[in-house]
Amino acid sequence: MPEGHTIHRAALDQRKMLAGKVLTVTSPQGRFSAGAEELSGQTCTAIEAYGKHLLYHFQLGSALHIHLGLYGQFRTAKAPPSEPRGAVRVRLLSDTHVVDINGPNTCEILDQAGLNALTNRIGPDVLREDADPEKAWAKIKASRVSIGQLLMDQSVIAGIGNIYRTEILWRQKLHPKLPGKSLDRTSFNRIWADAVALLQLGVKHNSIITVEKMAKSKSRYRERVNIFAKETCPACRSEIRKFEMAARRVFSCNTCQVPPEI
């Protein structure tokens, strides 16, 4: 599933293609035909990201809400468009560009009440200027759940996925199993600041980068990481421990990240 930097980068790129323009909206796949007809012919007034959610705002007050999930993806190209590739749920066409959205987990039109409900259930997004870290801290300090799980909970902090979760906790020398209530405020502040810096870097390079001066990865995502999916710790050369937490893979170094006494 794309992490928050990917969605913010998509918003940044697509604003140049679609925002302020009258769009032709279609559903080549056919599963969003009614919604596409409602939006088509309106001006797209803004495009913004909230964590892993992308919102296209339209002139009559409604918004197209997209959450890619595990398998969704964006395809962009200059106009005129070619034939759709695969099952394109939504095609957004301006006078200059086309954006195809394939296989999103969520594709819906929201009115203002729906927008409010969505944004109210999403935690503060580290990449947004209006993010309030106090809201995240209040939930974390009151929770017995592990910090590893809390960082992946989009109602606590929005935008952090499995790779960033692993890398941030290693960089801050915090074990994923540490209960949220055992985290001190200084450590939380470091987590928040590191998340902001790393995800901003991810937006800039359109890639997850958590380590300096390392050759680009050959994987499809081009990550440059410290311990995620690695065998040994780059700091102490200890073996990286792998385990599951809420059905997701977790990586940690028990030397650099001392396990809590639970």
Backbone as CSV, one residue per row, in Angstrom:
resi,resn,N_x,N_y,N_z,CA_x,CA_y,CA_z,C_x,C_y,C_z
1,MET,0.844,-1.195,0.000,0.000,0.000,0.000,0.884,1.252,0.000
2,PRO,0.592,2.226,-0.855,1.405,3.444,-0.878,1.409,4.152,0.471
3,GLU,2.575,4.659,0.872,2.657,5.431,2.108,2.342,6.890,1.789
4,GLY,2.240,7.704,2.841,1.715,9.053,2.681,2.474,9.924,1.698
5,HIS,3.784,9.737,1.592,4.550,10.587,0.680,4.119,10.385,-0.764
6,THR,3.713,9.149,-1.109,3.278,8.858,-2.475,2.010,9.626,-2.823
7,ILE,1.074,9.698,-1.882,-0.193,10.383,-2.140,0.024,11.895,-2.209
8,HIS,0.866,12.423,-1.336,1.165,13.855,-1.402,1.902,14.206,-2.686
9,ARG,2.767,13.332,-3.146,3.457,13.586,-4.409,2.462,13.546,-5.574
10,ALA,1.516,12.604,-5.507,0.483,12.540,-6.546,-0.334,13.822,-6.564
11,ALA,-0.701,14.332,-5.378,-1.459,15.586,-5.312,-0.655,16.729,-5.910
12,LEU,0.619,16.799,-5.576,1.491,17.854,-6.085,1.578,17.809,-7.606
13,ASP,1.798,16.629,-8.145,1.939,16.483,-9.599,0.626,16.733,-10.328
14,GLN,-0.467,16.214,-9.777,-1.743,16.305,-10.482,-2.365,17.698,-10.403
15,ARG,-1.988,18.484,-9.407,-2.477,19.874,-9.377,-2.079,20.601,-10.652
16,LYS,-0.881,20.371,-11.119,-0.392,21.042,-12.324,-1.156,20.575,-13.557
17,MET,-1.695,19.374,-13.503,-2.382,18.799,-14.658,-3.876,19.105,-14.680
18,LEU,-4.493,19.183,-13.477,-5.952,19.199,-13.411,-6.560,20.394,-12.684
19,ALA,-5.879,20.923,-11.684,-6.494,21.953,-10.843,-6.749,23.231,-11.619
20,GLY,-7.946,23.819,-11.402,-8.326,25.044,-12.090,-8.831,24.807,-13.500
21,LYS,-9.039,23.549,-13.875,-9.458,23.219,-15.239,-10.788,22.467,-15.231
22,VAL,-11.540,22.653,-16.308,-12.768,21.882,-16.498,-12.371,20.471,-16.907
23,LEU,-12.923,19.478,-16.213,-12.535,18.096,-16.467,-13.658,17.302,-17.132
24,THR,-13.250,16.436,-18.010,-14.133,15.390,-18.512,-13.850,14.158,-17.681
25,VAL,-14.868,13.664,-16.985,-14.693,12.529,-16.081,-15.473,11.348,-16.637
26,THR,-14.807,10.221,-16.790,-15.447,9.016,-17.307,-15.032,7.820,-16.452
27,SER,-15.725,6.719,-16.654,-15.391,5.464,-15.981,-15.280,4.380,-17.035
28,PRO,-14.110,4.240,-17.677,-13.966,3.239,-18.736,-14.363,1.840,-18.301
29,GLN,-14.109,1.507,-17.044,-14.481,0.207,-16.508,-15.991,0.083,-16.338
30,GLY,-16.644,1.213,-16.071,-18.093,1.217,-15.908,-18.589,1.175,-14.478
31,ARG,-17.706,0.927,-13.510,-18.150,0.766,-12.119,-18.391,2.102,-11.409
32,PHE,-17.978,3.204,-12.035,-18.176,4.525,-11.433,-18.879,5.467,-12.414
33,SER,-19.712,4.906,-13.269,-20.333,5.690,-14.336,-21.217,6.815,-13.805
34,ALA,-22.038,6.535,-12.798,-22.943,7.554,-12.269,-22.157,8.683,-11.619
35,GLY,-21.142,8.341,-10.852,-20.311,9.360,-10.218,-19.551,10.188,-11.236
36,ALA,-19.037,9.533,-12.265,-18.301,10.245,-13.306,-19.207,11.240,-14.028
37,GLU,-20.433,10.823,-14.292,-21.381,11.711,-14.976,-21.698,12.937,-14.121
38,GLU,-21.780,12.748,-12.803,-22.072,13.857,-11.902,-20.945,14.887,-11.889
39,LEU,-19.696,14.431,-11.988,-18.545,15.332,-11.885,-18.118,15.923,-13.230
40,SER,-18.389,15.224,-14.294,-17.898,15.650,-15.599,-18.449,17.016,-15.993
41,GLY,-17.589,17.864,-16.525,-17.967,19.205,-16.941,-17.765,20.255,-15.872
42,GLN,-17.387,19.841,-14.663,-17.109,20.792,-13.585,-15.618,21.144,-13.556
43,THR,-15.320,22.275,-12.934,-13.925,22.666,-12.720,-13.408,21.988,-11.462
44,CYS,-12.230,21.401,-11.556,-11.546,20.850,-10.384,-10.880,22.025,-9.672
45,THR,-11.349,22.360,-8.491,-10.879,23.559,-7.805,-9.629,23.327,-6.958
46,ALA,-9.425,22.101,-6.491,-8.264,21.819,-5.644,-8.049,20.310,-5.562
47,ILE,-6.810,19.934,-5.265,-6.465,18.529,-5.038,-5.611,18.487,-3.783
48,GLU,-6.019,17.687,-2.818,-5.253,17.631,-1.574,-5.194,16.221,-1.021
49,ALA,-4.139,15.980,-0.239,-3.927,14.686,0.389,-4.141,14.790,1.890
50,TYR,-4.783,13.769,2.444,-4.891,13.575,3.890,-4.351,12.173,4.162
51,GLY,-3.136,12.082,4.644,-2.560,10.766,4.865,-2.515,9.981,3.572
52,LYS,-3.209,8.854,3.531,-3.214,7.994,2.348,-4.453,8.207,1.480
53,HIS,-5.184,9.309,1.732,-6.410,9.621,0.998,-6.172,10.823,0.086
54,LEU,-6.679,10.755,-1.141,-6.565,11.860,-2.086,-7.960,12.394,-2.388
55,LEU,-8.095,13.716,-2.337,-9.380,14.372,-2.569,-9.276,15.338,-3.739
56,TYR,-10.182,15.183,-4.694,-10.318,16.104,-5.820,-11.575,16.936,-5.559
57,HIS,-11.418,18.218,-5.325,-12.558,19.083,-5.040,-13.103,19.684,-6.336
58,PHE,-14.431,19.775,-6.415,-15.083,20.300,-7.617,-15.943,21.511,-7.273
59,GLN,-16.263,22.298,-8.298,-16.841,23.627,-8.118,-18.197,23.630,-7.435
60,LEU,-18.953,22.554,-7.545,-20.279,22.528,-6.936,-20.255,22.038,-5.489
61,GLY,-19.052,21.824,-4.945,-18.930,21.522,-3.524,-18.649,20.085,-3.158
62,SER,-18.786,19.170,-4.097,-18.504,17.772,-3.784,-17.033,17.460,-4.063
63,ALA,-16.604,16.282,-3.620,-15.212,15.881,-3.813,-15.159,14.409,-4.193
64,LEU,-14.218,14.096,-5.075,-13.930,12.700,-5.410,-12.893,12.198,-4.420
65,HIS,-13.243,11.158,-3.677,-12.369,10.584,-2.653,-11.762,9.287,-3.172
66,ILE,-10.426,9.242,-3.185,-9.707,8.064,-3.655,-8.787,7.552,-2.557
67,HIS,-8.876,6.270,-2.282,-7.903,5.573,-1.429,-7.431,4.372,-2.236
68,LEU,-6.150,4.350,-2.568,-5.658,3.331,-3.489,-5.689,1.928,-2.905
69,GLY,-5.483,1.801,-1.597,-5.404,0.465,-1.013,-4.165,-0.271,-1.499
70,LEU,-4.232,-1.594,-1.503,-3.063,-2.403,-1.846,-2.757,-2.424,-3.337
71,TYR,-3.780,-2.339,-4.162,-3.580,-2.601,-5.583,-3.860,-1.412,-6.499
72,GLY,-4.387,-0.335,-5.958,-4.698,0.811,-6.803,-3.451,1.529,-7.292
73,GLN,-3.607,2.256,-8.388,-2.489,3.037,-8.918,-2.990,4.166,-9.805
74,PHE,-2.140,5.195,-9.931,-2.393,6.305,-10.838,-1.541,6.130,-12.082
75,ARG,-2.115,6.496,-13.229,-1.331,6.603,-14.461,-1.609,7.980,-15.043
76,THR,-0.562,8.710,-15.356,-0.719,10.054,-15.909,-0.037,10.142,-17.268
77,ALA,-0.602,10.987,-18.116,-0.023,11.180,-19.453,-0.536,12.501,-20.019
78,LYS,0.111,12.977,-21.046,-0.343,14.180,-21.718,-1.519,13.849,-22.630
79,ALA,-2.413,14.823,-22.807,-3.526,14.672,-23.739,-2.992,14.814,-25.167
80,PRO,-3.647,14.199,-26.137,-4.870,13.397,-26.022,-4.590,12.020,-25.451
81,PRO,-5.564,11.429,-24.772,-5.327,10.152,-24.093,-5.300,8.985,-25.061
82,SER,-4.573,7.948,-24.676,-4.599,6.687,-25.412,-5.704,5.812,-24.838
83,GLU,-5.859,4.622,-25.389,-6.869,3.703,-24.876,-6.543,3.331,-23.428
84,PRO,-7.543,3.188,-22.572,-7.303,2.825,-21.174,-6.545,1.500,-21.059
85,ARG,-5.647,1.427,-20.083,-4.895,0.204,-19.788,-5.485,-0.458,-18.563
86,GLY,-5.979,-1.662,-18.718,-6.556,-2.370,-17.594,-7.913,-1.819,-17.213
87,ALA,-8.325,-2.136,-15.989,-9.639,-1.739,-15.503,-9.555,-0.355,-14.877
88,VAL,-9.745,0.673,-15.690,-9.659,2.060,-15.219,-10.994,2.448,-14.593
89,ARG,-10.990,2.641,-13.277,-12.222,3.004,-12.576,-12.646,4.430,-12.935
90,VAL,-11.662,5.355,-12.943,-11.956,6.756,-13.234,-10.889,7.314,-14.161
91,ARG,-11.336,8.064,-15.155,-10.419,8.822,-16.023,-10.756,10.304,-15.867
92,LEU,-9.741,11.106,-15.510,-9.879,12.553,-15.360,-9.102,13.207,-16.489
93,LEU,-9.801,13.918,-17.352,-9.182,14.480,-18.545,-9.322,15.999,-18.562
94,SER,-8.182,16.689,-18.605,-8.181,18.144,-18.791,-7.764,18.439,-20.219
95,ASP,-7.556,19.718,-20.523,-7.140,20.057,-21.877,-5.690,19.688,-22.143
96,THR,-4.935,19.359,-21.095,-3.509,19.067,-21.261,-3.099,17.671,-20.835
97,HIS,-3.827,17.076,-19.874,-3.378,15.807,-19.310,-4.543,14.869,-19.032
98,VAL,-4.187,13.595,-18.830,-5.156,12.589,-18.417,-4.585,11.856,-17.209
99,VAL,-5.456,11.620,-16.234,-5.102,10.822,-15.060,-6.051,9.641,-15.004
100,ASP,-5.509,8.447,-15.081,-6.302,7.225,-14.946,-6.072,6.641,-13.560
101,ILE,-7.149,6.201,-12.927,-7.074,5.601,-11.596,-7.558,4.164,-11.707
102,ASN,-6.640,3.238,-11.511,-6.937,1.808,-11.633,-7.068,1.174,-10.253
103,GLY,-8.090,0.375,-10.069,-8.224,-0.491,-8.915,-8.159,0.119,-7.541
104,PRO,-8.722,1.316,-7.316,-8.662,1.875,-5.962,-9.524,1.087,-4.984
105,ASN,-9.119,1.090,-3.728,-9.923,0.460,-2.695,-11.196,1.261,-2.442
106,THR,-11.074,2.600,-2.488,-12.225,3.490,-2.294,-12.293,4.480,-3.444
107,CYS,-13.462,4.633,-4.004,-13.701,5.601,-5.074,-15.144,6.062,-4.896
108,GLU,-15.317,7.284,-4.374,-16.657,7.744,-4.031,-16.723,9.264,-4.095
109,ILE,-17.950,9.770,-4.187,-18.179,11.213,-4.127,-18.657,11.558,-2.724
110,LEU,-18.047,12.577,-2.126,-18.404,13.012,-0.791,-18.957,14.430,-0.822
111,ASP,-20.029,14.656,-0.058,-20.497,16.025,0.161,-19.742,16.584,1.360
112,GLN,-20.105,17.788,1.821,-19.348,18.405,2.899,-19.419,17.588,4.183
113,ALA,-20.583,17.010,4.461,-20.712,16.180,5.660,-19.807,14.955,5.578
114,GLY,-19.747,14.362,4.394,-18.876,13.207,4.198,-17.410,13.567,4.319
115,LEU,-17.041,14.747,3.796,-15.661,15.221,3.917,-15.296,15.435,5.378
116,ASN,-16.213,16.037,6.134,-15.947,16.276,7.547,-15.774,14.969,8.305
117,ALA,-16.607,13.991,7.992,-16.503,12.695,8.664,-15.175,12.022,8.348
118,LEU,-14.744,12.123,7.096,-13.473,11.514,6.695,-12.303,12.165,7.413
119,THR,-12.222,13.488,7.340,-11.072,14.173,7.930,-11.065,14.086,9.450
120,ASN,-12.246,13.951,10.064,-12.308,13.833,11.522,-11.794,12.487,12.016
121,ARG,-11.885,11.451,11.169,-11.420,10.135,11.624,-9.958,9.875,11.268
122,ILE,-9.353,10.763,10.492,-7.944,10.613,10.142,-7.100,11.367,11.157
123,GLY,-6.033,10.750,11.623,-5.128,11.407,12.547,-4.357,12.516,11.869
124,PRO,-3.606,13.315,12.631,-2.820,14.398,12.035,-1.814,13.862,11.023
125,ASP,-1.788,14.489,9.871,-0.918,14.088,8.763,0.377,14.884,8.863
126,VAL,1.491,14.206,9.048,2.772,14.885,9.272,3.183,15.767,8.101
127,LEU,2.594,15.559,6.937,2.957,16.350,5.767,2.064,17.570,5.554
128,ARG,1.048,17.725,6.384,0.153,18.868,6.228,0.543,19.989,7.197
129,GLU,0.429,21.220,6.728,0.758,22.370,7.570,-0.205,22.525,8.731
130,ASP,-1.436,21.999,8.575,-2.424,22.141,9.637,-2.400,20.980,10.632
131,ALA,-1.409,20.109,10.532,-1.334,18.952,11.422,-1.067,19.382,12.863
132,ASP,-1.764,18.759,13.805,-1.603,19.065,15.222,-1.027,17.838,15.929
133,PRO,0.267,17.823,16.219,0.866,16.650,16.870,0.290,16.366,18.250
134,GLU,-0.311,17.364,18.896,-0.884,17.146,20.226,-1.989,16.087,20.190
135,LYS,-2.719,16.016,19.085,-3.775,15.021,18.967,-3.191,13.617,18.944
136,ALA,-2.081,13.448,18.245,-1.429,12.141,18.206,-0.843,11.791,19.567
137,TRP,-0.198,12.745,20.208,0.408,12.507,21.512,-0.648,12.120,22.548
138,ALA,-1.797,12.758,22.516,-2.852,12.445,23.483,-3.292,10.985,23.357
139,LYS,-3.402,10.478,22.140,-3.813,9.086,21.941,-2.701,8.115,22.326
140,ILE,-1.470,8.459,21.979,-0.354,7.553,22.250,-0.103,7.418,23.748
141,LYS,-0.060,8.526,24.461,0.291,8.469,25.884,-0.778,7.772,26.724
142,ALA,-1.994,7.647,26.169,-3.083,7.004,26.897,-3.269,5.539,26.504
143,SER,-2.409,5.030,25.619,-2.638,3.701,25.051,-1.640,2.658,25.565
144,ARG,-2.154,1.451,25.794,-1.302,0.315,26.141,-0.810,-0.407,24.894
145,VAL,-1.340,-0.033,23.738,-0.936,-0.642,22.465,0.508,-0.260,22.157
146,SER,1.225,-1.138,21.471,2.630,-0.886,21.163,2.784,0.300,20.225
147,ILE,3.904,0.993,20.353,4.168,2.136,19.477,4.264,1.689,18.021
148,GLY,4.723,0.448,17.798,4.774,-0.070,16.433,3.409,-0.139,15.785
149,GLN,2.391,-0.540,16.556,1.025,-0.570,16.032,0.424,0.828,15.937
150,LEU,0.704,1.660,16.910,0.128,3.003,16.910,0.595,3.831,15.730
151,LEU,1.846,3.673,15.337,2.351,4.447,14.194,1.702,4.022,12.883
152,MET,1.169,2.810,12.848,0.492,2.328,11.643,-1.007,2.613,11.673
153,ASP,-1.499,3.080,12.798,-2.923,3.382,12.954,-3.179,4.772,12.370
154,GLN,-3.892,4.826,11.256,-4.087,6.085,10.547,-4.988,7.059,11.313
155,SER,-5.659,6.582,12.353,-6.439,7.493,13.185,-5.576,8.144,14.267
156,VAL,-4.348,7.671,14.411,-3.405,8.253,15.373,-2.471,9.227,14.663
157,ILE,-1.747,8.731,13.686,-0.902,9.561,12.823,-1.135,9.094,11.397
158,ALA,-1.412,10.004,10.500,-1.741,9.638,9.123,-0.521,9.687,8.217
159,GLY,-0.414,8.683,7.355,0.594,8.698,6.306,1.746,7.749,6.504
160,ILE,1.982,7.294,7.741,3.111,6.406,8.014,2.704,4.971,7.727
161,GLY,3.481,4.300,6.887,3.252,2.901,6.567,4.338,2.025,7.163
162,ASN,4.402,0.791,6.708,5.263,-0.200,7.339,6.755,0.128,7.229
163,ILE,7.173,0.619,6.074,8.602,0.913,5.900,9.007,2.099,6.770
164,TYR,8.237,3.183,6.701,8.576,4.343,7.533,8.493,3.990,9.017
165,ARG,7.510,3.199,9.419,7.387,2.772,10.813,8.672,2.094,11.278
166,THR,9.138,1.124,10.486,10.361,0.401,10.824,11.560,1.325,10.918
167,GLU,11.715,2.159,9.919,12.907,3.008,9.835,12.932,4.090,10.913
168,ILE,11.796,4.705,11.181,11.742,5.764,12.191,12.069,5.212,13.567
169,LEU,11.489,4.067,13.915,11.747,3.505,15.240,13.204,3.087,15.389
170,TRP,13.806,2.551,14.339,15.235,2.206,14.410,16.080,3.460,14.563
171,ARG,15.777,4.489,13.783,16.552,5.730,13.857,16.441,6.372,15.249
172,GLN,15.301,6.187,15.907,15.095,6.782,17.228,15.406,5.809,18.370
173,LYS,15.925,4.622,18.016,16.340,3.624,19.011,15.193,3.216,19.936
174,LEU,14.036,3.023,19.344,12.843,2.620,20.091,12.347,1.278,19.561
175,HIS,12.064,0.347,20.443,11.598,-0.966,20.018,10.118,-0.891,19.648
176,PRO,9.718,-1.584,18.581,8.305,-1.526,18.158,7.323,-1.995,19.219
177,LYS,7.757,-2.864,20.154,6.836,-3.394,21.161,6.678,-2.481,22.371
178,LEU,7.364,-1.358,22.415,7.221,-0.440,23.536,5.780,0.064,23.615
179,PRO,5.115,-0.077,24.762,3.725,0.421,24.865,3.672,1.941,24.681
180,GLY,2.614,2.398,24.057,2.483,3.831,23.842,2.567,4.624,25.132
181,LYS,1.948,4.128,26.219,1.942,4.852,27.480,3.327,4.959,28.111
182,SER,4.277,4.114,27.635,5.641,4.157,28.165,6.549,5.109,27.375
183,LEU,6.030,5.665,26.295,6.814,6.598,25.492,6.841,7.961,26.169
184,ASP,8.027,8.540,26.316,8.106,9.878,26.914,7.917,10.947,25.843
185,ARG,7.624,12.174,26.289,7.301,13.245,25.354,8.491,13.588,24.455
186,THR,9.701,13.532,24.984,10.880,13.835,24.159,11.006,12.844,23.015
187,SER,10.777,11.571,23.302,10.850,10.551,22.246,9.743,10.746,21.222
188,PHE,8.536,11.098,21.685,7.466,11.383,20.733,7.835,12.546,19.821
189,ASN,8.390,13.604,20.392,8.780,14.760,19.586,9.802,14.375,18.526
190,ARG,10.719,13.476,18.885,11.724,13.029,17.917,11.079,12.197,16.814
191,ILE,10.133,11.346,17.189,9.413,10.551,16.182,8.703,11.470,15.203
192,TRP,7.983,12.454,15.735,7.216,13.364,14.886,8.139,14.136,13.943
193,ALA,9.216,14.693,14.475,10.141,15.480,13.659,10.802,14.612,12.595
194,ASP,11.144,13.379,12.949,11.781,12.480,11.978,10.795,12.096,10.884
195,ALA,9.541,11.849,11.278,8.520,11.510,10.284,8.310,12.661,9.305
196,VAL,8.230,13.877,9.814,8.065,15.044,8.950,9.223,15.137,7.963
197,ALA,10.450,15.038,8.468,11.631,15.188,7.610,11.716,14.077,6.566
198,LEU,11.469,12.830,6.977,11.613,11.709,6.048,10.515,11.698,4.991
199,LEU,9.277,11.975,5.390,8.205,11.974,4.392,8.320,13.158,3.440
200,GLN,8.811,14.297,3.918,9.067,15.417,3.013,10.139,15.041,1.993
201,LEU,11.161,14.341,2.446,12.196,13.858,1.530,11.609,12.865,0.537
202,GLY,10.684,12.031,1.018,10.028,11.075,0.135,9.213,11.757,-0.950
203,VAL,8.516,12.845,-0.597,7.762,13.602,-1.601,8.713,14.190,-2.636
204,LYS,9.808,14.769,-2.175,10.764,15.418,-3.074,11.334,14.441,-4.095
205,HIS,11.702,13.244,-3.631,12.358,12.279,-4.510,11.419,11.198,-5.027
206,ASN,10.160,11.244,-4.587,9.176,10.229,-4.972,9.694,8.825,-4.652
207,SER,10.332,8.700,-3.502,10.925,7.434,-3.086,11.182,7.493,-1.585
208,ILE,11.139,6.343,-0.921,11.445,6.293,0.507,12.962,6.297,0.688
209,ILE,13.456,7.320,1.355,14.884,7.457,1.614,15.063,7.757,3.096
210,THR,15.697,6.839,3.804,15.907,7.036,5.242,17.383,6.966,5.610
211,VAL,18.241,6.845,4.622,19.669,6.767,4.868,20.388,7.573,3.799
212,GLU,21.463,8.234,4.168,22.214,9.065,3.237,23.315,8.260,2.556
213,LYS,23.716,8.726,1.383,24.893,8.208,0.678,24.813,6.704,0.427
214,MET,23.659,6.265,-0.055,23.504,4.874,-0.432,22.965,4.825,-1.854
215,ALA,23.477,3.903,-2.648,23.026,3.787,-4.028,21.539,3.472,-4.067
216,LYS,20.864,3.930,-5.099,19.437,3.684,-5.234,19.152,2.187,-5.312
217,SER,18.069,1.792,-4.664,17.647,0.405,-4.696,17.181,0.037,-6.112
218,LYS,17.321,-1.241,-6.443,16.857,-1.724,-7.737,15.425,-2.239,-7.661
219,SER,14.810,-2.160,-6.486,13.421,-2.599,-6.366,12.509,-1.602,-7.083
220,ARG,11.275,-1.989,-7.303,10.336,-1.139,-8.043,10.069,0.166,-7.320
221,TYR,10.287,0.184,-5.964,10.005,1.383,-5.195,11.227,2.258,-4.973
222,ARG,12.424,1.768,-5.308,13.670,2.536,-5.233,13.976,3.027,-3.824
223,GLU,13.630,2.225,-2.810,13.895,2.655,-1.442,15.391,2.659,-1.143
224,ARG,15.763,3.524,-0.217,17.088,3.494,0.390,16.856,3.471,1.895
225,VAL,17.010,2.295,2.502,16.600,2.107,3.886,17.719,1.468,4.698
226,ASN,17.538,1.490,6.019,18.533,0.961,6.946,18.314,-0.503,7.291
227,ILE,17.115,-0.846,7.816,16.919,-2.221,8.288,15.711,-2.914,7.697
228,PHE,14.821,-2.200,7.027,13.618,-2.846,6.502,14.012,-3.919,5.482
229,ALA,13.586,-5.161,5.755,13.872,-6.321,4.900,15.368,-6.610,4.779
230,LYS,16.151,-6.148,5.763,17.596,-6.402,5.754,17.930,-7.515,6.742
231,GLU,19.133,-8.088,6.601,19.553,-9.186,7.464,20.337,-8.713,8.678
232,THR,21.134,-7.662,8.510,21.971,-7.187,9.604,21.825,-5.680,9.790
233,CYS,22.062,-5.229,11.013,21.951,-3.814,11.354,23.188,-3.069,10.855
234,PRO,23.011,-1.966,10.156,24.170,-1.221,9.655,24.963,-0.518,10.741
235,ALA,24.354,-0.369,11.929,25.035,0.330,13.015,25.890,-0.598,13.866
236,CYS,25.342,-1.765,14.224,26.055,-2.654,15.147,26.352,-4.030,14.570
237,ARG,25.856,-4.299,13.366,26.047,-5.576,12.659,25.330,-6.746,13.312
238,SER,24.432,-6.474,14.237,23.627,-7.544,14.827,22.590,-8.027,13.825
239,GLU,22.074,-9.211,14.091,21.029,-9.766,13.232,19.737,-8.980,13.414
240,ILE,19.078,-8.672,12.309,17.777,-8.010,12.363,16.712,-9.045,12.714
241,ARG,15.912,-8.731,13.718,14.828,-9.625,14.122,13.584,-9.325,13.305
242,LYS,12.880,-10.389,12.909,11.658,-10.246,12.114,10.511,-10.907,12.863
243,PHE,9.389,-10.232,12.949,8.214,-10.804,13.586,6.973,-10.116,13.036
244,GLU,5.802,-10.619,13.396,4.546,-10.040,12.918,3.901,-9.207,14.008
245,MET,3.307,-8.123,13.588,2.556,-7.257,14.484,1.321,-6.791,13.728
246,ALA,0.156,-7.213,14.198,-1.100,-6.884,13.517,-1.048,-7.279,12.041
247,ALA,-0.539,-8.487,11.802,-0.495,-9.096,10.462,0.453,-8.388,9.497
248,ARG,1.365,-7.579,10.005,2.363,-6.924,9.157,3.758,-7.296,9.624
249,ARG,4.698,-7.373,8.682,6.084,-7.685,9.031,6.727,-6.526,9.788
250,VAL,7.457,-6.867,10.822,8.177,-5.864,11.593,9.642,-6.267,11.659
251,PHE,10.532,-5.302,11.570,11.964,-5.526,11.640,12.537,-4.653,12.746
252,SER,13.443,-5.221,13.546,14.078,-4.432,14.593,15.427,-5.032,14.953
253,CYS,16.261,-4.213,15.569,17.561,-4.642,16.064,17.503,-4.611,17.586
254,ASN,17.624,-5.772,18.211,17.494,-5.831,19.667,18.685,-5.219,20.396
255,THR,19.748,-4.915,19.660,20.886,-4.240,20.262,20.664,-2.732,20.261
256,CYS,20.287,-2.180,19.120,20.051,-0.745,19.009,18.690,-0.339,19.551
257,GLN,17.739,-1.257,19.517,16.381,-1.005,19.996,16.089,-1.994,21.115
258,VAL,16.425,-1.644,22.313,16.307,-2.575,23.443,14.837,-2.936,23.672
259,PRO,14.496,-4.210,23.661,13.082,-4.600,23.882,12.615,-4.188,25.270
260,PRO,11.367,-3.767,25.380,10.840,-3.367,26.702,10.625,-4.581,27.588
261,GLU,10.631,-4.376,28.896,10.293,-5.436,29.839,8.785,-5.411,30.043
262,ILE,8.125,-6.377,29.460,6.664,-6.414,29.510,6.208,-7.593,30.385
